[in-house]
């Protein structure tokens, strides 16, 4: 036991609990945002404010592949409306979530 009466691996355990909760939240977000993205795309919506707001929310979950797929699909739709704004969103994603040493191209 450490001087604070916590097991030595307590910080790691706390981080694991937080990571598991983030994963559960991301799964819930996919359930919530899939119909939103589907609706925007299927209706051929040109509501830039709604599209941008949705992209901003999807970007919060850029660590979770199913959310990244929704983000990519919506960016492709947005590109036909405002190519510059769609590109800016992709660049923002890369700045936030791509690791410099991954060596992967999206």
Backbone as a printed PyTorch tensor [residue, N CA C, xyz], in Angstrom:
tensor([[[  0.8400,  -1.1820,   0.0000],
         [  0.0000,   0.0000,   0.0000],
         [  0.8810,   1.2410,   0.0000]],

        [[  0.4100,   2.2480,  -0.7260],
         [  1.1190,   3.5190,  -0.7540],
         [  0.7740,   4.3110,   0.4930]],

        [[  1.4480,   5.4250,   0.7430],
         [  1.1800,   6.2170,   1.9340],
         [ -0.2610,   6.7170,   2.0250]],

        [[ -0.9730,   6.7950,   0.9190],
         [ -2.3550,   7.2730,   0.9530],
         [ -3.3520,   6.1260,   1.0980]],

        [[ -2.8530,   4.9340,   1.4100],
         [ -3.6820,   3.7400,   1.5940],
         [ -4.4360,   3.3120,   0.3380]],

        [[ -3.9020,   3.6170,  -0.8340],
         [ -4.4540,   3.1520,  -2.1040],
         [ -3.4800,   2.1520,  -2.6940]],

        [[ -3.9780,   1.1340,  -3.3430],
         [ -3.0450,   0.2070,  -3.9990],
         [ -2.2160,   0.9610,  -5.0260]],

        [[ -0.9890,   0.4920,  -5.2710],
         [ -0.1070,   1.2040,  -6.2060],
         [ -0.6810,   1.3480,  -7.6090]],

        [[ -1.5680,   0.4590,  -8.0350],
         [ -2.1250,   0.5370,  -9.3770],
         [ -3.4360,   1.3260,  -9.4290]],

        [[ -3.8060,   2.0010,  -8.3590],
         [ -5.0570,   2.7690,  -8.3200],
         [ -5.1450,   3.8170,  -9.4310]],

        [[ -4.0830,   4.5890,  -9.7030],
         [ -4.2050,   5.5710, -10.8070],
         [ -4.4910,   4.8910, -12.1460]],

        [[ -3.8410,   3.7630, -12.3960],
         [ -4.0810,   3.0380, -13.6400],
         [ -5.5190,   2.5400, -13.6910]],

        [[ -6.0180,   2.0270, -12.5850],
         [ -7.4000,   1.5510, -12.5290],
         [ -8.3810,   2.6830, -12.7990]],

        [[ -8.1030,   3.8440, -12.2640],
         [ -8.9690,   5.0050, -12.4990],
         [ -8.9830,   5.3950, -13.9730]],

        [[ -7.8400,   5.3290, -14.5870],
         [ -7.7440,   5.6500, -16.0120],
         [ -8.5160,   4.6280, -16.8340]],

        [[ -8.4100,   3.3660, -16.4610],
         [ -9.1380,   2.3150, -17.1860],
         [-10.6490,   2.5090, -17.0610]],

        [[-11.1160,   2.8710, -15.8820],
         [-12.5460,   3.1210, -15.6870],
         [-12.9880,   4.2800, -16.5690]],

        [[-12.1930,   5.3250, -16.6180],
         [-12.5100,   6.4780, -17.4570],
         [-12.5350,   6.0960, -18.9370]],

        [[-11.5630,   5.3050, -19.3700],
         [-11.5170,   4.8670, -20.7730],
         [-12.7270,   4.0130, -21.1270]],

        [[-13.1230,   3.1410, -20.2190],
         [-14.3020,   2.3100, -20.4690],
         [-15.5630,   3.1710, -20.5640]],

        [[-15.6600,   4.1760, -19.7270],
         [-16.8210,   5.0710, -19.7650],
         [-16.8370,   5.8860, -21.0650]],

        [[-15.6780,   6.3400, -21.5170],
         [-15.6070,   7.0630, -22.7870],
         [-16.0580,   6.1720, -23.9380]],

        [[-15.6650,   4.9110, -23.8960],
         [-16.0650,   3.9680, -24.9430],
         [-17.5850,   3.7690, -24.9310]],

        [[-18.1650,   3.6160, -23.7490],
         [-19.6270,   3.4610, -23.6490],
         [-20.3390,   4.7150, -24.1590]],

        [[-19.8040,   5.8650, -23.8290],
         [-20.3890,   7.1160, -24.2960],
         [-20.3000,   7.2220, -25.8200]],

        [[-19.1890,   6.8100, -26.3780],
         [-19.0180,   6.8250, -27.8380],
         [-20.0030,   5.8750, -28.5120]],

        [[-20.2150,   4.7050, -27.9190],
         [-21.1970,   3.7690, -28.4810],
         [-22.5980,   4.3840, -28.4800]],

        [[-22.9420,   5.0540, -27.4010],
         [-24.2330,   5.7310, -27.3140],
         [-24.3290,   6.8550, -28.3450]],

        [[-23.2520,   7.5790, -28.5280],
         [-23.2370,   8.6700, -29.5000],
         [-23.4680,   8.1490, -30.9160]],

        [[-22.9080,   6.9940, -31.2460],
         [-23.1350,   6.3960, -32.5720],
         [-24.6210,   6.1250, -32.7660]],

        [[-25.2500,   5.5680, -31.7480],
         [-26.6830,   5.2810, -31.8220],
         [-27.4700,   6.5810, -32.0150]],

        [[-27.0700,   7.6420, -31.3410],
         [-27.7780,   8.9120, -31.4170],
         [-27.5270,   9.6410, -32.7440]],

        [[-26.2910,   9.6220, -33.2270],
         [-25.9390,  10.4250, -34.3990],
         [-26.1140,   9.7220, -35.7390]],

        [[-26.1740,   8.4010, -35.7650],
         [-26.3720,   7.7080, -37.0390],
         [-27.6470,   8.1700, -37.7360]],

        [[-28.7980,   8.2230, -37.0570],
         [-29.9980,   8.6910, -37.7630],
         [-29.9180,  10.1630, -38.1810]],

        [[-29.1950,  10.9650, -37.4200],
         [-29.0300,  12.3820, -37.7830],
         [-28.2580,  12.4910, -39.0890]],

        [[-27.1330,  11.7860, -39.1580],
         [-26.3070,  11.8120, -40.3760],
         [-27.0720,  11.2080, -41.5430]],

        [[-27.7370,  10.0880, -41.3230],
         [-28.5260,   9.4530, -42.3890],
         [-29.5880,  10.4150, -42.9250]],

        [[-30.2410,  11.1200, -42.0330],
         [-31.2850,  12.0620, -42.4380],
         [-30.7160,  13.2140, -43.2680]],

        [[-29.6050,  13.7610, -42.8270],
         [-28.9750,  14.8600, -43.5700],
         [-28.6230,  14.4050, -44.9810]],

        [[-28.0180,  13.2360, -45.0770],
         [-27.5620,  12.7420, -46.3790],
         [-28.7440,  12.3340, -47.2540]],

        [[-29.6780,  11.5700, -46.7070],
         [-30.7900,  11.0770, -47.5300],
         [-31.7210,  12.1960, -47.9890]],

        [[-31.8410,  13.2460, -47.1910],
         [-32.6940,  14.3780, -47.5760],
         [-31.9410,  15.3830, -48.4480]],

        [[-30.6520,  15.1130, -48.6510],
         [-29.7870,  16.0260, -49.4140],
         [-29.8180,  17.4340, -48.8090]],

        [[-29.8240,  17.4630, -47.4840],
         [-29.8910,  18.7280, -46.7560],
         [-28.7270,  19.6370, -47.1210]],

        [[-29.0480,  20.9200, -47.2620],
         [-28.0450,  21.9360, -47.5180],
         [-27.9840,  22.9250, -46.3550]],

        [[-28.5330,  22.5210, -45.2160],
         [-28.5480,  23.3500, -44.0160],
         [-27.1440,  23.3420, -43.4050]],

        [[-26.3670,  24.3270, -43.7960],
         [-24.9540,  24.3880, -43.4250],
         [-24.7800,  24.4590, -41.9110]],

        [[-25.6240,  25.1900, -41.2420],
         [-25.5010,  25.3010, -39.7810],
         [-25.7250,  23.9440, -39.1130]],

        [[-26.7350,  23.2220, -39.5670],
         [-27.0200,  21.9050, -38.9910],
         [-25.9020,  20.9130, -39.3070]],

        [[-25.4160,  20.9490, -40.5330],
         [-24.3310,  20.0570, -40.9360],
         [-23.0780,  20.3580, -40.1190]],

        [[-22.7220,  21.6300, -40.0090],
         [-21.5120,  21.9950, -39.2680],
         [-21.6370,  21.6410, -37.7890]],

        [[-22.7960,  21.8920, -37.2310],
         [-23.0220,  21.5400, -35.8210],
         [-22.8600,  20.0300, -35.6130]],

        [[-23.4080,  19.2550, -36.5170],
         [-23.2990,  17.7960, -36.4230],
         [-21.8480,  17.3520, -36.5670]],

        [[-21.1350,  17.9250, -37.5180],
         [-19.7190,  17.5870, -37.6820],
         [-18.9320,  17.9300, -36.4210]],

        [[-19.2330,  19.0650, -35.8150],
         [-18.5440,  19.4400, -34.5780],
         [-18.7600,  18.4020, -33.4850]],

        [[-19.9750,  17.9130, -33.3670],
         [-20.2800,  16.9130, -32.3390],
         [-19.6030,  15.5770, -32.6640]],

        [[-19.5990,  15.2000, -33.9340],
         [-18.9370,  13.9520, -34.3300],
         [-17.4420,  14.0180, -34.0410]],

        [[-16.8850,  15.1900, -34.2380],
         [-15.4500,  15.3820, -34.0230],
         [-15.0570,  15.1220, -32.5720]],

        [[-15.9760,  15.3280, -31.6590],
         [-15.7020,  15.0510, -30.2430],
         [-15.3760,  13.5810, -29.9930]],

        [[-15.7890,  12.7190, -30.9170],
         [-15.5990,  11.2810, -30.7460],
         [-14.6440,  10.7250, -31.8010]],

        [[-13.6910,  11.5150, -32.2230],
         [-12.7480,  11.1130, -33.2580],
         [-11.8470,   9.9560, -32.8750]],

        [[-11.9060,   9.5260, -31.6440],
         [-11.1280,   8.3770, -31.1800],
         [-11.8470,   7.0560, -31.4610]],

        [[-13.0990,   7.1290, -31.9390],
         [-13.9320,   5.9350, -32.0790],
         [-14.2740,   5.7310, -33.5480]],

        [[-13.7910,   4.6310, -34.1280],
         [-13.9040,   4.3990, -35.5730],
         [-15.3190,   4.5310, -36.1500]],

        [[-16.3520,   3.9990, -35.5070],
         [-17.6910,   4.1820, -36.0900],
         [-18.1130,   5.6580, -36.1870]],

        [[-17.6630,   6.4730, -35.2460],
         [-17.9650,   7.9090, -35.3240],
         [-17.1390,   8.5720, -36.4240]],

        [[-15.9250,   8.1160, -36.6000],
         [-15.0870,   8.6530, -37.6770],
         [-15.7270,   8.3440, -39.0240]],

        [[-16.3110,   7.1600, -39.1640],
         [-16.9900,   6.8080, -40.4170],
         [-18.1860,   7.7360, -40.6620]],

        [[-18.9620,   8.0240, -39.6320],
         [-20.0720,   8.9830, -39.7880],
         [-19.5330,  10.3520, -40.1800]],

        [[-18.4620,  10.7700, -39.5440],
         [-17.8240,  12.0560, -39.8530],
         [-17.3970,  12.1000, -41.3240]],

        [[-16.7660,  11.0440, -41.7970],
         [-16.3120,  10.9880, -43.1990],
         [-17.4970,  11.0580, -44.1680]],

        [[-18.5430,  10.3150, -43.8560],
         [-19.7250,  10.3180, -44.7380],
         [-20.3440,  11.7010, -44.8140]],

        [[-20.4510,  12.3570, -43.6800],
         [-21.0510,  13.6850, -43.6700],
         [-20.1380,  14.7020, -44.3420]],

        [[-18.8470,  14.5650, -44.1870],
         [-17.9050,  15.4560, -44.8840],
         [-18.0300,  15.2990, -46.4010]],

        [[-18.1830,  14.0720, -46.8590],
         [-18.3540,  13.8510, -48.3110],
         [-19.6080,  14.5650, -48.8100]],

        [[-20.6790,  14.4730, -48.0390],
         [-21.9200,  15.1710, -48.4070],
         [-21.6910,  16.6820, -48.4020]],

        [[-21.0560,  17.1750, -47.3710],
         [-20.8150,  18.6080, -47.1970],
         [-19.9160,  19.1530, -48.3090]],

        [[-19.0060,  18.3270, -48.8070],
         [-18.0650,  18.7620, -49.8370],
         [-18.7850,  19.3010, -51.0690]],

        [[-19.9120,  18.7030, -51.4160],
         [-20.6600,  19.1700, -52.5990],
         [-21.3690,  20.4980, -52.3360]],

        [[-21.4810,  20.8760, -51.0850],
         [-22.1460,  22.1270, -50.7130],
         [-21.1130,  23.2310, -50.4950]],

        [[-20.0600,  22.9000, -49.7480],
         [-19.0090,  23.8720, -49.4310],
         [-17.6970,  23.1130, -49.2800]],

        [[-16.9800,  22.9930, -50.3870],
         [-15.7510,  22.1970, -50.4100],
         [-14.7070,  22.7270, -49.4250]],

        [[-14.5980,  24.0220, -49.3210],
         [-13.6000,  24.5960, -48.4160],
         [-13.9170,  24.2650, -46.9550]],

        [[-15.1730,  24.4120, -46.5740],
         [-15.5640,  24.1130, -45.1930],
         [-15.3910,  22.6260, -44.8920]],

        [[-15.7400,  21.7680, -45.8350],
         [-15.5770,  20.3300, -45.6350],
         [-14.0960,  19.9850, -45.4530]],

        [[-13.2510,  20.5780, -46.2780],
         [-11.8110,  20.3590, -46.1690],
         [-11.2890,  20.8560, -44.8280]],

        [[-11.7740,  22.0120, -44.3800],
         [-11.3760,  22.5330, -43.0680],
         [-11.7260,  21.5510, -41.9550]],

        [[-12.8820,  20.9090, -42.0670],
         [-13.2810,  19.9220, -41.0590],
         [-12.3350,  18.7290, -41.0510]],

        [[-11.9390,  18.2690, -42.2220],
         [-11.0020,  17.1460, -42.3110],
         [ -9.6610,  17.5400, -41.6960]],

        [[ -9.1950,  18.7360, -41.9860],
         [ -7.9310,  19.2010, -41.4150],
         [ -8.0240,  19.3250, -39.8970]],

        [[ -9.1570,  19.7860, -39.4150],
         [ -9.3580,  19.8770, -37.9630],
         [ -9.3140,  18.4930, -37.3300]],

        [[ -9.9700,  17.5230, -37.9800],
         [ -9.9100,  16.1420, -37.4900],
         [ -8.4600,  15.6780, -37.4070]],

        [[ -7.7170,  15.9010, -38.4590],
         [ -6.3230,  15.4430, -38.4850],
         [ -5.4930,  16.1020, -37.3900]],

        [[ -5.7230,  17.3930, -37.1630],
         [ -4.9850,  18.0880, -36.1030],
         [ -5.3290,  17.5250, -34.7310]],

        [[ -6.5900,  17.1820, -34.5330],
         [ -7.0270,  16.6980, -33.2300],
         [ -6.7000,  15.2390, -32.9830]],

        [[ -6.8450,  14.3910, -33.9910],
         [ -6.8610,  12.9540, -33.7500],
         [ -5.7610,  12.1610, -34.4290]],

        [[ -5.1820,  12.6280, -35.5140],
         [ -4.1270,  11.8530, -36.1640],
         [ -2.8310,  12.0200, -35.3870]],

        [[ -2.1770,  10.8970, -35.1130],
         [ -0.8760,  11.0000, -34.4590],
         [  0.1700,  11.2500, -35.5310]],

        [[  1.1510,  12.0270, -35.1770],
         [  2.1980,  12.3860, -36.1400],
         [  3.0440,  11.1990, -36.5390]],

        [[  3.1660,  10.2220, -35.6660],
         [  4.0130,   9.0760, -35.9620],
         [  3.2590,   7.8700, -36.4850]],

        [[  1.9560,   8.0340, -36.7960],
         [  1.1820,   6.8910, -37.2590],
         [  1.5860,   6.4530, -38.6620]],

        [[  2.0180,   7.4090, -39.4650],
         [  2.4270,   7.0690, -40.8220],
         [  1.2750,   6.7360, -41.7370]],

        [[  0.0460,   6.9000, -41.2470],
         [ -1.1240,   6.5770, -42.0490],
         [ -1.6550,   7.8290, -42.7330]],

        [[ -2.1970,   7.6230, -43.8960],
         [ -2.8650,   8.6840, -44.6270],
         [ -4.3460,   8.3750, -44.6610]],

        [[ -5.1750,   9.3760, -44.4480],
         [ -6.6270,   9.1690, -44.5030],
         [ -7.1610,   9.5530, -45.8460]]])
